[in-house]
Amino acid sequence: MSISQFVKDVKSGKIDIEKNTKSILDEAKKINKDYNYFNTICEKEAFAKAEEIKKKSTGKLAGLPMSIKDNICVKGIDSTAGSKILEGYKPLFNATVIEKLEKEGAIIIGKTSQDEFGFGGFSINIGLDKKIPKNPLDKDRVTGGSSGGSAGYTAITKYHHVSIAESTGGSIVNPASFCGVIGLCPTYGLLSRYGLIDYANSLDKIGIMAKDIEDIEIVLNIIKGHDEKDSTSLNMELKDKSIKKIGIIKESLNVDEDIKKIMLDSVEKLGTPYEEISLPIVSEYGIAAYYLIAMSEASTNLAKFSGLRYGYEEKLEGDFNEYFSKVRNNAFGKEAKRRIILGTFARMAGFRDQYYLKAMKARTLMINEYKKAFKKYDILVSPTMPIIAPKFSEVKNLTPLQNYMMDILTVGPNLAGLPHITINAGFKDKMPVGIMFIGDHLSENKLIEICKNKIFKK
Ligand code: GLN
């Protein structure tokens, strides 16, 4: 059922929105016991909204159940970004995207689990005292990350559902592909970041996950657009949806053979002319530039968490430095600490030119490389991830560098602020394999169009 049909049924009373919401929440609680997709399920608020909609059902999303990644602020609901240091923090305001969704009648049912502050690709860097989310198709495997809860729940629920997630370097498409749902990461600035708990400001994008491409399209049109509260948000129109030629990123073919075959077969079946294109700079320098820039920005963003303004507190004793150190030592996870140290180092006088500024230059070269490719191709394509969702036992012993290398295919479009989407293209060992389409800035309509192709219909 499409959102429009669902909303029509809610408005006509064919769907009793209060009963429907109750069944959804019951299912969500049950699923959460086994799979750990939610940090918070906001039952009381969801019922209040359902009651309001039953009385007066207005809006394009009237009654639509939605979940929100835990790093997006929802007024009065715990918003922790998956970190102990924000435990108990209830924002006094809504993020702009939440404001827009609620105005259209969406019902927020909960905040989804994630890697702490988005630091990770498997949702195993859990900062809170919670359990790790498990893949909906195989409980021994990861959901992917960092938006693991959003992807897992969207895949498993039997109800209509749309989740709002966030990506800095791949956190939407990675878990969406591991769990077999569609994930759209829009052009940088298309959606307001106001109310997003930032990881790296020049990279962060709020995006959407759903099972149906039509749902992504409807929700995108509601939440996109300029916002005075975010000076980096764009005031520009989207480009048309025509697709004449596709470029297969040559370096991305260096993945698992089965994954490569699934991707190439899908491109063949699409019926659009295609050829291979090489992106040597993106492929060679993407990971290094991404992690330097992302960690540098993260290390300054995390400086505001001192146990004084919000969230976690310790007994007030000692001077400021002692208190601050104690709080940060006890409430930041291992990966957050690693990134603060590495990011601070990369920005330090004496090293800045060698690392941070060099990474910024590499980023510009990468943007130019993509821009040149988009003169010839409307869409670029690659597998979304180089592997299928790994088992917990397989990721347990990976070094930090091996972890970071998993993002090899997703950091490029994120560094260049390009919109990208993943959709399921097939299965390997019964696990979903995602294909990723990348468009030029503001080409979301092309990405949506390509995912509407009948080869992706279930
Ligand atoms: N895995 C990447 C990282 O750890 C991307 C995460 C994200 O997009 N938030 O930085």
Residues whose N, C-alpha, C, O or C-beta is under 5 A from the ligand:
A	BS01	LIG	G118 F119 G120 G121 S146 E166 S167 T168 G169 G170 S171 D407
